[in-house]
Structure formats: C-alpha cells, structure tokens
Amino acid sequence: MSDKACISRRGAIVSASLIAASTAMLAAGRAYGEEFAEATLLSPNDAISFLYIDNAQLEAGAEQNVVVSLSQHTRVSAAVLTVQDEAGAEQACTLSSVQDNALLFTFFPSGMGSCEVARLQFKADGAAYEIDLSEVDESYRSYKVAPVALAYSDGEAASGPDLHVYTGDGGDELAESASIEEAASAAVAAASRSRAANPEKTGPLVIALDPGHVGVSSGAVANGTSEANATWKIAQFCKAELDSYQKVTAVFTVTPDDRLGSSSELRERVQRALNQGADVLVSLHLNSTGVGNAYGAEVWAPHNASYNNETHAVGTDLGNQILAQLQKLGLTNRGVKFRWIDPDPKYDYPDGSNGDYYGIIREARKSNLPAIIVEHAFLDNWSDYNNFLNSDAKLQSLGIADARGIANYYGLSHAEGTVYRLYHAGTLDHHYTMDSNEYRVLGSVGWIQEGIAWYSDDKDHGRPVYRLYHAATLNHHYTMDENEYRVLGSVGWKQEGIAWYSAPKDEGKPVYRLYHEGTLDHHYTKDANEYRVLGSVGWKQEDIAWYSKE
C-alpha cells in the first residue's frame, strides 16, 4: 500500500492546509522569479560550503529546516529555495533568516513521499545568482515526508541519519564531511535552540547522565562484560570531560550504590534528573542482539509529535552531534531513530499524540525534558567489542565523544586559561595542569578527573605561578615566590617553568594553599569551605597562594 493511500482523515486535513500554504509560497516564488530572471549560474561545488537538511524523515505538517552556507557570497538580501516532490511539483521556500553566509529556510513541506532540494536563487550585493543542485548526490539533498503518525513495519520512523551535508573536495567531486556536518547542525541549532523544559532558566546548563541499568540490573552481558559496568564507566568519563567546559554542570541519575525499584525505575531516573534541575537527559547504553550480527552506534530520540515538540527538535540535533563524534572513533553511524506506540490511551500524551515507545523518553517528555538514548556499540559483536569496549581507555573515548557532542550542540567552550585538577588515590596526590591533553591522558591511566580548579590570567596582565617536580616523592609544587622557586631548584626539585598566571588581588578570587606533614604534600583550592574543612582535619592552612581570574 502506498503512503498516499494510508493518509488518515487527520492527515488529509493537514495536507489540505499545506496545499493552501504552498499556493501562497509558490506565488511568492513567482514574484521572486522575475528578480532572478538574469541570474548568473554558479556551480554548487564552487559556491556552497555545506547543505544541511534538518530532518531526513518527517511527518506531514511538521516543520522542515534547510541551511545553505555560501562559500563566496555575503550580504544576501533575498533568496528562494525550490523543493521538488516525487511527482515533480515544486515548492518555493523564501528565506527565513541569514547569519553571516548561512541561509536558513524554514517551511512546511507541501508534498508527500520523497522530496529533494532542487535549486537556490539569491541576491547578494545587488547581483542575482542561481545554483542548480541537481548535480549534487541525491542522498545529500533529499528527505521524505510520511503521513501523520504512520507506523513503519518495524515500529521506527527512519533508520538513517537525520543530517545530510555535502561539501566540495577541491576537485570535481562532492563528498560528505563530518566537520562540515557539525558546523551545519550548529548553524540551524543557533537559530532555534532553547531550554525546552524552562526557557526562562538561567545559570549553568545541567546535563543529566543516566548510566543504563546501573542500580537495577547488569543489562546485557557478553564477552565477559556487563552493560551496567561499562555504562557507569562511560558516564564517569563523560562527566569528567563535561566538567572541563564552562557554564555546564553534569549530574548522574543513579550510581552503583543506589537501588531503584524495578517497576518504577524509569520514572525514578527522570525524577532524579528533574530534581537536579536537568536541561536534558542522556541515557547511556550498549546494544545487543543476542547473536552478534549487528554493529555500530545509534541514538533514540523523541518522535515528531505535537506534544512538547521541542523535545523532538533537541533530541534529534543532539543525537546527531553525539553520533558525529562516535563516528570519528570508527563506529558505524546507524543514525537517530524514533519509535512510538500506536494509539493506546494508556500511553498517549495528554493531547492525544502517540506515546514514545521507550519509557525513559516518554516519562521525560511528560515534563518537557528532552531525553535521548545513546546505544554506543553492540556488546555481543566481536568487532565492536574489541575495537571500542574491551578496555577502560576505549570506554573513556566513548565518554569523551559523548561529551564533545553535547558541547558542540550547546555551544560549550573551554575557558581560556582553564586549570584542571586531578587526584590519584594511590599516592593521595592532587595534580593541576592547563594542558587538556595531559588531563585526558592522566585520566586514562588511573587519575580521577575532578574538573576545573581555577582560571589563569594572561601573561600580559597576571603574575607567574611556577611549577616544580620532585622525583623522589612524585610531588608537584606551585609557587608565586621566585625565591622559593630558586631555592627548591637548588636542592633537588626540577624547575618546570611557569604553570599559569595569577590575577591581580583586587580582580580575582583567592586560591588557598594547605600543607600536610604526613604526606609532605601541598594542596590548592578555590573552595573556601574545602580549605576550612581540610584545616580542621590536620592540614596546615597557609593562606592565599594566588588568585583565579574568575
């Protein structure tokens, strides 16, 4: 049975309204067509940096976003994007907004079935141009419109990625590019992103990391590894990486010390995320088929229903960003997927929309909290296991990839001058470094990553803090006192130069110094409460060591 034969009465009403809307858009396109009558033809390979299609699969009546980034032209004053359906009918989509050289087209597709971006016309600096996109690989410029709430035979809306990007390779060929993919997604997300659960919320972004099966069961077990054990490690590595970014707080929904009720587990996980002020919930899992014949990473996100629809937009774009990072590790990208339950009063949302199939997504959506499930790899696939899951270092790579995908989606950045803090349980030693690579490497060999310690000033404005190392005790020491640096260097300490710079006293926040006679170790902290507590349990308080930039 064809898609058109499956349109329900609701779908027919939606289609009728879209036809009326598209008639107005086509009229607008004809008006613009006169403006582009003398347009100069451009090659897409020369004129376009990337093409982004927000949804490769969407329901009738849903909004589509397309971004075209021009490589040579700026100051665009008008543009029309022509989209063609499988019957050859054209829809002219006018420009929604411009950001630098990126053009955003937001529209409601009028056609059904397979559609493709066919032509771009635009005006820049008073001149008119046209780009015929038919020579671009169809897989990069097409999407599919299905009837509203049409359930596929396997229960999912689409198995492929929702992000399509092409870019020139410097020659005559067009190729997909992961880095352009990230840039394209960021361009559209910047135009529409908001905190879905509470748009008025201020303060740090809160990411709830949900280690799958932890606190309830072992999850899947294969190749001598349990899913719960692996997801807890991935979650810790992800949090450590997120902690190195500005204006973000990562929290766990559960730890191995917790026990959740088997019948209320998913609601409890969501409620714990909400109690901690979460802006998004990322549930971390490993896949398994039981026979080991599948491989790769996929993300499950809220489907495109009218109820709290922003959760669908956030989940889809965030999922694509995480998959782009996992793909860089060598994992096969199985795409962002959606699954819902056919109409059932027990699971339907309050407005009658079909409930999402996966409980944690459904429960989170009820509170307008975007939630996704990241299935990193297949635990029972021998190749996936050996390449991505059989060591803590490989699990750390997965956690870091998750964090970088989250950071890319939300536009997070490392602060200039970030000083990271680590702790080694074996030596009871803290270590501080501005080198993010050192922070990651030490984290992979047993050091506990404790996030950001403080911020360095720049060398033209601040005063130097020197770093020394003692091979016998394995201790590092930090000081602003040039004489102390010189004297310690003369009695066996290795002088390692300037570690960072202290802000002026009247501009920064104090970093305190403590000393422990038992371990011969110094400790440094910006936390006045930590300074007070350690002083009460045997550490000698040595006052302010230097000042953090903020």
C-alpha positions as CSV (number, residue, x, y, z in Angstrom):
1,M,0.0,0.0,0.0
2,S,1.4,3.4,-0.9
3,D,1.9,6.2,1.6
4,K,-0.8,8.3,-0.1
5,A,-3.4,5.5,0.4
6,C,-2.6,5.5,4.1
7,I,-3.4,9.1,4.8
8,S,-5.9,9.3,7.6
9,R,-8.7,12.0,7.9
10,R,-6.4,13.9,10.1
11,G,-3.6,13.6,7.6
12,A,-5.9,14.8,4.8
13,I,-6.8,17.9,6.8
14,V,-3.2,18.6,7.3
15,S,-2.4,18.1,3.6
16,A,-5.3,20.5,2.6
17,S,-3.9,23.2,4.8
18,L,-0.4,22.7,3.4
19,I,-1.7,23.0,-0.1
20,A,-3.2,26.4,0.7
21,A,0.1,27.4,2.3
22,S,2.2,26.2,-0.6
23,T,0.0,28.1,-3.1
24,A,1.0,31.4,-1.3
25,M,4.6,30.3,-1.3
26,L,4.6,29.5,-5.0
27,A,3.1,32.9,-5.7
28,A,5.9,34.4,-3.7
29,G,8.4,32.3,-5.7
30,R,7.0,33.6,-9.0
31,A,7.4,37.2,-7.7
32,Y,11.0,36.4,-6.9
33,G,11.4,34.6,-10.1
34,E,11.3,37.9,-12.0
35,E,14.0,39.2,-9.8
36,F,16.2,36.3,-10.7
37,A,15.5,36.3,-14.5
38,E,19.0,37.5,-15.3
39,A,20.7,35.4,-12.6
40,T,24.3,34.2,-13.1
41,L,24.6,30.4,-12.9
42,L,27.0,29.1,-10.3
43,S,28.4,25.6,-9.7
44,P,27.4,24.1,-6.3
45,N,30.9,22.8,-5.9
46,D,32.3,26.3,-6.1
47,A,29.5,28.3,-4.4
48,I,28.3,26.2,-1.5
49,S,30.3,25.2,1.7
50,F,27.6,22.9,3.0
51,L,23.9,21.9,2.7
52,Y,22.1,20.9,5.8
53,I,18.7,19.2,6.0
54,D,17.2,19.1,9.5
55,N,15.0,16.0,9.1
56,A,15.6,13.2,6.6
57,Q,12.2,11.8,7.7
58,L,9.3,13.8,9.0
59,E,5.5,13.6,9.3
60,A,3.1,15.7,7.2
61,G,2.5,19.0,8.9
62,A,5.9,19.1,10.6
63,E,8.4,21.9,10.1
64,Q,11.5,21.4,8.0
65,N,14.7,23.5,8.2
66,V,17.3,23.7,5.5
67,V,20.5,25.6,5.8
68,V,22.7,26.5,2.8
69,S,26.1,28.0,3.6
70,L,27.6,30.1,0.7
71,S,31.4,29.9,0.4
72,Q,31.9,33.2,-1.6
73,H,28.9,35.4,-1.1
74,T,27.8,37.5,1.8
75,R,25.3,40.3,2.4
76,V,22.4,38.2,0.9
77,S,19.3,40.4,0.6
78,A,16.8,37.8,-0.8
79,A,16.8,34.1,-1.6
80,V,14.4,31.4,-2.7
81,L,15.0,27.6,-2.3
82,T,13.0,25.4,-4.6
83,V,12.0,22.0,-3.4
84,Q,10.6,19.3,-5.7
85,D,8.5,16.3,-4.7
86,E,8.4,12.9,-6.4
87,A,5.6,13.9,-8.7
88,G,7.6,16.9,-10.0
89,A,5.6,19.6,-8.2
90,E,7.7,22.5,-7.0
91,Q,7.5,24.4,-3.7
92,A,9.3,27.8,-3.5
93,C,10.6,28.5,0.0
94,T,11.5,32.0,0.9
95,L,14.4,33.0,3.1
96,S,13.7,32.9,6.9
97,S,16.9,34.3,8.2
98,V,20.6,35.0,7.4
99,Q,23.5,34.5,9.7
100,D,26.8,35.6,8.2
101,N,26.8,33.5,4.9
102,A,24.4,30.8,6.2
103,L,20.9,31.0,4.8
104,L,18.0,29.4,6.8
105,F,14.8,28.3,5.1
106,T,12.0,27.2,7.5
107,F,8.9,25.8,5.8
108,F,6.1,23.2,5.9
109,P,6.6,20.7,3.0
110,S,3.6,20.6,0.7
111,G,4.4,17.3,-1.0
112,M,4.4,13.7,0.2
113,G,6.9,10.9,-0.2
114,S,10.4,11.6,-1.4
115,C,11.3,15.3,-1.8
116,E,14.6,16.9,-2.8
117,V,16.2,20.4,-2.8
118,A,16.4,21.3,-6.4
119,R,17.5,25.0,-6.9
120,L,18.8,28.0,-4.9
121,Q,18.3,31.6,-6.1
122,F,19.7,34.5,-4.2
123,K,20.7,38.2,-4.4
124,A,24.0,39.5,-2.9
125,D,25.5,42.9,-3.4
126,G,22.8,43.8,-5.9
127,A,23.6,40.8,-8.2
128,A,21.4,37.8,-8.8
129,Y,22.7,34.2,-8.8
130,E,21.2,30.7,-9.3
131,I,22.6,27.3,-8.3
132,D,21.2,24.1,-9.8
133,L,21.5,21.4,-7.2
134,S,20.5,18.5,-9.4
135,E,24.2,17.5,-9.9
136,V,24.6,17.0,-6.2
137,D,24.2,13.4,-5.0
138,E,20.5,12.8,-4.2
139,S,21.3,11.3,-0.8
140,Y,22.6,14.6,0.4
141,R,19.7,16.8,-0.8
142,S,16.6,14.7,-0.2
143,Y,14.2,13.9,2.6
144,K,10.9,12.0,2.9
145,V,7.5,13.2,4.1
146,A,5.2,10.5,5.6
147,P,1.6,10.7,6.6
148,V,1.0,11.8,10.2
149,A,1.8,9.1,12.7
150,L,2.4,6.5,10.0
151,A,3.9,3.5,11.8
152,Y,6.5,1.6,9.8
153,S,6.6,-2.2,9.9
154,D,9.5,-2.3,12.4
155,G,8.0,0.5,14.5
156,E,10.6,3.1,13.8
157,A,10.3,6.2,11.7
158,A,13.7,6.0,10.0
159,S,16.9,4.1,10.2
160,G,19.3,6.6,8.6
161,P,20.8,9.7,10.0
162,D,18.8,12.9,10.1
163,L,21.7,15.0,8.9
164,H,22.7,15.4,5.3
165,V,25.7,17.5,4.3
166,Y,27.8,17.8,1.2
167,T,30.9,19.8,0.5
168,G,33.4,20.1,-2.3
169,D,36.7,18.2,-2.0
170,G,38.7,20.7,-4.1
171,G,38.1,18.9,-7.3
172,D,35.0,17.9,-9.3
173,E,33.6,15.5,-6.7
174,L,31.2,16.1,-3.8
175,A,31.8,14.3,-0.5
176,E,30.3,14.1,3.0
177,S,32.3,15.9,5.7
178,A,32.0,15.3,9.4
179,S,33.4,18.7,10.3
180,I,31.0,20.5,8.0
181,E,28.2,18.3,9.4
182,E,28.9,19.7,12.9
183,A,29.1,23.3,11.6
184,A,25.8,22.9,9.7
185,S,23.9,21.5,12.7
186,A,25.3,24.3,14.9
187,A,24.1,26.9,12.3
188,V,20.5,25.7,12.5
189,A,20.5,25.0,16.2
190,A,21.7,28.5,16.9
191,A,18.7,29.9,15.1
192,S,16.2,28.0,17.2
193,R,17.7,26.4,20.3
194,S,16.2,27.0,23.7
195,R,16.0,25.2,27.0
196,A,12.9,23.2,26.4
197,A,11.9,22.5,29.9
198,N,12.3,26.1,31.2
199,P,13.1,28.8,28.7
200,E,13.4,31.4,31.5
201,K,16.0,29.4,33.4
202,T,19.4,30.9,33.9
203,G,22.7,29.6,35.3
204,P,24.8,26.7,34.2
205,L,23.4,24.2,31.7
206,V,22.6,20.9,33.6
207,I,23.2,17.6,31.8
208,A,21.8,14.5,33.5
209,L,23.8,11.5,32.6
210,D,21.9,8.2,33.0
211,P,24.1,5.1,33.1
212,G,21.8,2.4,31.7
213,H,20.9,-0.5,34.0
214,V,23.0,0.8,36.9
215,G,21.1,0.5,40.1
216,V,18.8,-2.2,38.8
217,S,20.5,-5.0,36.8
218,S,23.5,-5.9,34.8
219,G,21.9,-5.2,31.5
220,A,23.2,-7.1,28.5
221,V,26.2,-9.5,29.2
222,A,28.5,-10.6,26.5
223,N,32.3,-11.2,26.0
224,G,32.7,-11.2,29.8
225,T,31.4,-7.7,30.2
226,S,28.2,-6.4,31.7
227,E,26.4,-3.4,30.2
228,A,25.9,-1.7,33.6
229,N,29.6,-1.9,34.4
230,A,30.5,-0.4,31.1
231,T,27.9,2.4,31.1
232,W,28.9,3.5,34.6
233,K,32.5,3.9,33.4
234,I,31.3,5.8,30.2
235,A,29.2,8.1,32.3
236,Q,32.1,8.9,34.6
237,F,34.4,9.7,31.7
238,C,31.7,11.8,30.1
239,K,31.1,13.8,33.2
240,A,34.9,14.4,33.7
241,E,35.1,15.7,30.1
242,L,32.0,17.9,30.6
243,D,33.4,19.3,33.8
244,S,36.2,20.8,31.8
245,Y,33.8,23.1,29.9
246,Q,32.4,26.5,31.1
247,K,28.9,27.1,32.3
248,V,27.8,23.4,32.5
249,T,27.1,21.0,35.3
250,A,26.9,17.2,34.8
251,V,25.0,15.1,37.2
252,F,24.1,11.4,37.5
253,T,20.6,10.0,37.7
254,V,21.9,6.9,39.6
255,T,25.2,5.4,40.9
256,P,26.1,1.8,41.7
257,D,25.3,2.5,45.4
258,D,21.7,3.2,44.5
259,R,18.9,0.7,44.2
260,L,15.9,1.6,42.0
261,G,12.5,-0.1,42.0
262,S,12.2,-2.4,39.0
263,S,8.6,-1.3,38.3
264,S,9.3,2.5,38.8
265,E,12.9,2.6,37.6
266,L,12.4,4.9,34.6
267,R,10.2,7.4,36.5
268,E,12.8,7.5,39.3
269,R,15.6,8.2,36.9
270,V,13.7,11.0,35.2
271,Q,12.6,12.5,38.6
272,R,16.2,12.5,39.9
273,A,17.2,14.4,36.7
274,L,14.4,16.9,37.3
275,N,15.3,17.3,41.0
276,Q,18.8,18.3,40.0
277,G,17.5,20.9,37.5
278,A,18.4,19.0,34.4
279,D,18.0,20.7,31.0
280,V,18.5,17.4,29.1
281,L,18.8,13.7,30.0
282,V,21.3,11.5,28.1
283,S,20.8,7.8,28.8
284,L,23.9,5.8,28.1
285,H,23.6,2.2,26.9
286,L,25.2,-0.6,24.9
287,N,23.3,-2.6,22.3
288,S,23.0,-6.4,21.9
289,T,21.1,-8.6,19.5
290,G,22.0,-11.9,21.2
291,V,23.5,-13.3,18.0
292,G,26.3,-10.7,17.4
293,N,25.3,-9.8,13.8
294,A,24.8,-6.1,14.2
295,Y,27.3,-3.3,14.8
296,G,27.6,0.4,15.2
297,A,26.1,3.3,17.2
298,E,22.6,4.7,17.2
299,V,20.5,7.2,19.1
300,W,16.9,7.0,20.0
301,A,15.1,10.4,20.4
302,P,11.5,11.7,21.0
303,H,9.4,11.3,17.8
304,N,7.9,14.2,16.0
305,A,4.6,14.6,17.9
306,S,2.8,17.8,18.7
307,Y,3.1,17.2,22.5
308,N,6.1,19.1,23.8
309,N,7.6,19.1,20.3
310,E,10.7,20.9,21.3
311,T,12.0,17.7,22.9
312,H,12.0,16.1,19.4
313,A,14.0,19.0,18.0
314,V,16.6,19.0,20.8
315,G,16.8,15.2,20.9
316,T,17.3,14.9,17.1
317,D,20.0,17.5,16.8
318,L,21.8,16.5,20.0
319,G,21.7,12.8,18.9
320,N,23.3,13.7,15.5
321,Q,26.1,15.7,17.2
322,I,26.9,12.8,19.5
323,L,26.9,10.3,16.6
324,A,29.2,12.5,14.6
325,Q,31.7,12.2,17.4
326,L,31.3,8.5,17.8
327,Q,31.7,8.1,14.1
328,K,35.1,9.8,14.3
329,L,36.2,6.9,16.6
330,G,35.4,4.5,13.8
331,L,31.9,3.3,14.8
332,T,29.3,2.9,12.1
333,N,26.7,5.6,12.3
334,R,23.3,3.9,12.4
335,G,21.5,7.2,12.8
336,V,19.0,8.9,15.0
337,K,15.9,6.8,15.3
338,F,12.3,7.3,16.6
339,R,9.8,4.8,17.8
340,W,6.3,5.3,19.1
341,I,3.3,3.3,20.4
342,D,0.2,3.0,18.2
343,P,-2.7,4.9,19.7
344,D,-3.2,3.5,23.2
345,P,-4.9,5.5,26.0
346,K,-2.5,4.0,28.5
347,Y,0.5,5.6,26.8
348,D,-0.9,8.5,24.7
349,Y,0.1,12.0,25.7
350,P,-2.5,14.5,27.1
351,D,-3.1,16.0,23.6
352,G,-3.8,12.5,22.1
353,S,-0.3,12.2,20.5
354,N,1.2,8.7,20.4
355,G,3.4,8.0,23.3
356,D,7.1,7.4,22.7
357,Y,8.0,3.7,22.8
358,Y,10.9,3.9,25.2
359,G,9.8,4.7,28.8
360,I,12.6,7.0,29.8
361,I,12.0,9.2,26.7
362,R,8.2,9.1,27.4
363,E,8.5,9.9,31.1
364,A,10.9,12.8,30.4
365,R,8.7,14.2,27.7
366,K,5.8,14.5,30.1
367,S,7.9,17.1,32.0
368,N,9.1,18.7,28.7
369,L,12.6,17.4,29.4
370,P,14.4,16.3,26.2
371,A,15.8,12.7,26.6
372,I,17.8,10.5,24.3
373,I,19.2,7.0,24.5
374,V,22.7,6.6,23.2
375,E,23.4,3.0,22.1
376,H,27.2,3.2,21.8
377,A,28.1,-0.1,20.2
378,F,27.0,-3.8,20.2
379,L,28.4,-5.6,23.2
380,D,27.9,-9.0,21.6
381,N,29.5,-8.1,18.3
382,W,33.1,-9.2,18.3
383,S,34.4,-6.4,16.2
384,D,32.6,-3.6,18.2
385,Y,33.7,-5.2,21.5
386,N,37.4,-5.4,20.6
387,N,37.6,-2.1,18.9
388,F,35.5,0.0,21.3
389,L,34.6,-1.8,24.5
390,N,37.4,-4.0,25.9
391,S,39.4,-1.5,27.9
392,D,38.8,1.5,30.2
393,A,40.8,3.6,27.7
394,K,38.3,2.7,24.9
395,L,35.3,3.4,27.2
396,Q,36.9,6.7,28.1
397,S,37.0,7.6,24.3
398,L,33.2,6.9,24.1
399,G,32.5,9.1,27.1
400,I,34.7,11.9,25.8
401,A,32.9,11.6,22.4
402,D,29.5,11.9,24.1
403,A,30.7,15.0,26.0
404,R,32.1,16.6,22.8
405,G,28.8,16.0,21.0
406,I,26.9,17.6,23.9
407,A,29.4,20.5,23.9
408,N,29.0,21.0,20.2
409,Y,25.3,21.1,20.3
410,Y,25.0,23.5,23.2
411,G,28.0,25.7,22.0
412,L,30.0,25.0,25.1
413,S,33.7,26.0,25.2
414,H,36.7,25.6,27.4
415,A,37.6,28.8,29.2
416,E,40.8,30.5,28.1
417,G,43.2,29.8,30.9
418,T,41.4,26.8,32.4
419,V,43.4,24.9,35.0
420,Y,42.3,21.3,35.6
421,R,42.5,19.3,38.8
422,L,43.2,15.5,39.1
423,Y,43.6,13.2,42.1
424,H,45.5,9.9,42.4
425,A,44.1,7.6,45.1
426,G,47.3,5.5,45.2
427,T,49.6,8.4,46.1
428,L,46.9,10.7,47.7
429,D,48.2,13.4,45.4
430,H,46.5,16.2,43.5
431,H,47.8,17.5,40.2
432,Y,47.0,20.7,38.4
433,T,47.5,21.4,34.7
434,M,46.4,23.8,31.9
435,D,47.2,21.1,29.3
436,S,43.8,19.5,28.4
437,N,45.6,16.6,26.7
438,E,47.6,15.9,29.9
439,Y,44.3,16.0,31.8
440,R,42.8,13.4,29.4
441,V,45.9,11.1,29.3
442,L,46.2,11.0,33.1
443,G,42.5,10.3,33.4
444,S,43.0,7.2,31.2
445,V,45.8,5.8,33.5
446,G,44.1,5.9,36.9
447,W,43.9,9.6,37.9
448,I,40.4,10.8,38.9
449,Q,39.5,13.9,36.8
450,E,38.0,16.5,39.1
451,G,37.2,19.2,36.6
452,I,38.1,22.8,36.6
453,A,40.2,24.0,39.6
454,W,40.5,27.7,38.7
455,Y,41.4,30.0,35.8
456,S,44.7,31.5,34.8
457,D,45.1,35.2,33.9
458,D,47.0,36.1,30.7
459,K,50.7,36.7,30.9
460,D,50.5,40.4,30.0
461,H,48.1,41.1,32.9
462,G,48.9,38.5,35.6
463,R,51.9,37.4,37.6
464,P,53.6,34.0,37.0
465,V,53.0,30.9,39.2
466,Y,55.9,28.5,38.9
467,R,55.8,24.7,38.9
468,L,58.4,22.3,40.3
469,Y,58.6,18.5,40.5
470,H,60.3,16.2,43.0
471,A,61.2,12.7,41.5
472,A,61.6,11.0,44.9
473,T,58.2,12.0,46.3
474,L,56.4,12.2,42.9
475,N,55.0,15.6,44.1
476,H,54.5,18.8,42.1
477,H,54.7,22.1,43.9
478,Y,53.5,25.5,42.8
479,T,54.5,28.9,44.0
480,M,54.5,32.6,43.1
481,D,57.6,33.2,45.2
482,E,60.6,33.4,42.8
483,N,63.0,32.9,45.7
484,E,61.2,29.7,46.8
485,Y,61.3,28.5,43.2
486,R,65.1,29.2,43.0
487,V,65.9,27.6,46.4
488,L,63.9,24.5,45.8
489,G,65.5,24.2,42.4
490,S,68.9,24.2,44.1
491,V,68.0,21.3,46.5
492,G,66.8,18.7,44.0
493,W,63.4,19.9,42.7
494,K,63.1,20.1,38.9
495,Q,62.1,23.6,37.8
496,E,59.3,23.2,35.2
497,G,58.8,26.9,34.4
498,I,55.6,28.9,34.6
499,A,52.5,26.9,35.1
500,W,49.9,29.7,34.9
501,Y,49.4,33.3,35.9
502,S,47.7,34.8,39.0
503,A,45.1,37.5,38.5
504,P,45.6,40.8,40.5
505,K,44.4,40.6,44.1
506,D,41.7,43.2,43.5
507,E,40.3,41.5,40.4
508,G,40.5,37.7,41.1
509,K,39.2,35.1,43.5
510,P,41.6,33.6,46.1
511,V,43.2,30.2,45.7
512,Y,44.2,28.8,49.1
513,R,47.2,26.7,49.9
514,L,47.4,23.9,52.5
515,Y,50.2,21.6,53.6
516,H,50.1,18.0,55.1
517,E,53.2,17.0,57.1
518,G,52.3,13.3,56.8
519,T,52.4,13.2,53.0
520,L,54.7,16.2,52.6
521,D,52.1,17.4,50.1
522,H,50.6,20.8,49.3
523,H,47.0,21.2,48.2
524,Y,45.4,24.1,46.4
525,T,41.8,25.0,46.2
526,K,39.5,27.9,45.3
527,D,36.8,26.4,47.6
528,A,36.8,28.3,50.9
529,N,34.8,25.5,52.5
530,E,37.2,22.8,51.4
531,Y,40.0,25.0,52.8
532,R,38.2,25.2,56.2
533,V,37.3,21.5,56.4
534,L,40.8,20.3,55.5
535,G,42.2,22.7,58.1
536,S,40.1,21.0,60.7
537,V,41.4,17.5,59.9
538,G,45.1,18.1,60.1
539,W,46.1,20.2,57.1
540,K,48.1,23.3,57.8
541,Q,46.4,26.4,56.3
542,E,49.0,28.5,54.5
543,D,46.6,31.3,53.5
544,I,46.2,32.6,49.9
545,A,48.6,31.2,47.3
546,W,47.4,33.2,44.2
547,Y,44.2,34.5,42.6
548,S,42.0,32.9,40.0
549,K,40.9,35.1,37.1
550,E,37.2,34.5,38.0
